[in-house]
């Protein structure tokens, strides 16, 4: 899945499920956080090198829109009224746990090895 396809799905779901229901006045005060749970899809494969069109998110009126997937996150859209920490991360794909082999490894096991 490309980043463009992921953004398209998020945009469509936000519009159909929430933006049409609440309208711009309410959405303008909300930060949308969307968890994308698709098997075998990883944001490492996704890239922001190409221009990504977010006009459909802008039109919906959200204060910000962020997407989480597996170990990764990206802020897709953030207005000037969004929290600074979201504005600062706009368009940056973040990876929380670069080494998934130790993601669920108990700390006590590491301590015994020392």
C-alpha positions in Angstrom: 0.0 0.0 0.0 1.3 3.4 -0.9 1.1 6.4 1.4 -1.3 8.0 -1.1 -3.6 4.9 -0.8 -3.5 5.1 3.0 -4.3 8.8 3.0 -7.2 8.2 0.6 -8.7 5.5 3.0 -8.3 7.7 6.0 -9.7 10.7 4.2 -12.7 8.8 3.0 -13.4 7.2 6.4 -13.2 10.5 8.3 -15.5 12.1 5.8 -18.1 9.4 5.7 -18.0 8.5 9.5 -17.3 11.8 11.2 -16.8 15.0 9.2 -20.2 14.9 7.5 -21.9 14.2 10.9 -20.1 16.9 12.9 -19.4 19.6 10.3 -16.6 22.1 10.1 -17.4 24.1 13.2 -17.0 21.0 15.5 -14.1 19.4 13.4 -12.2 22.6 13.6 -11.7 22.1 17.3 -10.8 18.4 17.0 -7.6 16.5 16.3 -8.4 13.3 14.4 -6.2 10.3 15.4 -6.7 7.4 13.1 -5.3 3.9 13.8 -4.9 1.9 10.5 -4.9 -1.8 11.2 -4.1 -3.6 8.0 -2.1 -6.8 8.1 1.3 -6.9 6.4 1.3 -3.1 5.8 4.2 -1.1 7.2 4.9 2.6 7.1 8.6 1.8 6.5 7.5 1.1 3.0 5.8 4.4 2.8 7.5 7.6 1.8 6.7 11.3 1.8 9.2 11.9 -1.1 6.3 12.6 -3.5 3.9 15.4 -3.0 0.8 14.1 -1.1 -2.5 15.8 -1.7 -4.3 16.5 1.5 -6.8 19.0 0.2 -9.7 16.6 1.0 -8.6 16.6 4.6 -8.3 20.4 4.7 -11.8 20.7 3.3 -13.2 18.6 6.1 -12.0 21.2 8.6 -10.1 19.1 11.1 -7.7 20.9 13.4 -5.2 18.1 12.7 -5.2 14.6 11.3 -2.7 12.0 12.4 -2.4 8.3 11.3 -1.0 5.5 13.4 0.0 2.2 11.9 1.9 -0.6 13.7 5.0 1.1 15.1 4.8 4.2 13.0 2.9 7.5 12.9 2.6 10.5 10.6 0.8 13.8 11.0 -1.0 14.3 7.7 -2.5 17.7 8.3 -2.2 20.4 11.0 -3.7 23.9 11.0 -2.2 26.9 12.7 -4.5 26.2 15.7 -3.2 22.6 16.2 -0.9 21.9 19.1 2.7 22.9 18.3 4.0 19.3 18.8 1.7 18.2 15.9 2.6 21.2 13.7 6.3 20.3 14.2 5.8 16.7 13.1 3.7 17.5 10.0 4.7 15.1 7.2 7.4 13.3 9.2 7.1 9.5 9.4 8.1 8.5 13.0 9.2 5.0 13.9 8.8 4.3 17.6 10.5 0.9 17.8 13.1 0.4 15.1 14.0 -3.1 16.3 10.8 -5.1 16.5 12.7 -8.2 17.7 12.9 -6.6 21.2 9.5 -5.0 21.2 7.9 -7.5 23.5 11.1 -8.9 25.2 10.8 -8.8 29.0 13.2 -6.4 30.7 14.0 -9.0 33.3 15.5 -11.3 30.7 17.9 -8.6 29.6 19.0 -7.9 33.2 19.8 -11.6 33.8 22.1 -11.6 30.7 24.2 -8.8 32.2 
